Amino acid sequence: MKVICPGSFDPVTHGHLDIIERSARSFDEVVVGVGRNTSKNGLFTLDDRLSMLTQACAHLPNVMVDPIDGLLAEYCRTHGVGAIVKGLRFASDFDYELQMAQMNKQLTGVETILLPTAAQWSFVSSTLVREIALMDGDVSTFVPDFVVTALKVQADHRRNEAAAPGEEATS
């Protein structure tokens, strides 16, 4: 069966990779669907996120990374995806994901499989990782090394943008 692990992945974390790797062991084909989430304050471009995920999933031969434009349910219908796989960290995630699963099922008949996140990653979110990185904190235990580097570059860029005109921010 072909499944999709969708998300904004801004940035990809070890928690995301845990769900992707577990899906790759359980299903024939896994698409990592990278969407544009207009409700989130993103740090990386779509191309950056696609590149980071491609690098992070390179060791998984049955995983491909693909952008999602439009509705996830429509992507599933047009690309022959049989199920959506989502990770759950907390009970509140379940409430939201259940509503999304029911809507996707109603729209196209695609099923949703909810996997509990490994306990070691249950507190990690892309939002928290971005915030810590932007405050020059250490996120190296939460993301792959190359993502740490990309986060530092983006954080430096944001700090320089915020500096007064003609001044360069110091790190």
ABEGO torsion letter per residue (X at the ends): XBBBBBEAGOBBBAAAAAAAAAAAAABABBBBBBBBBAABBBABBAAAAAAAAAAAAAABAABBBBBBBEBAAAAAAAAGBABBBBBBABAAAAAAAAAAAAAAAAAAGBBBBBBBBBAAAAABBAAAAAAAAAAGBBAAAABBAAAAAAAAAAAAAAAAAABBBGBBBBX
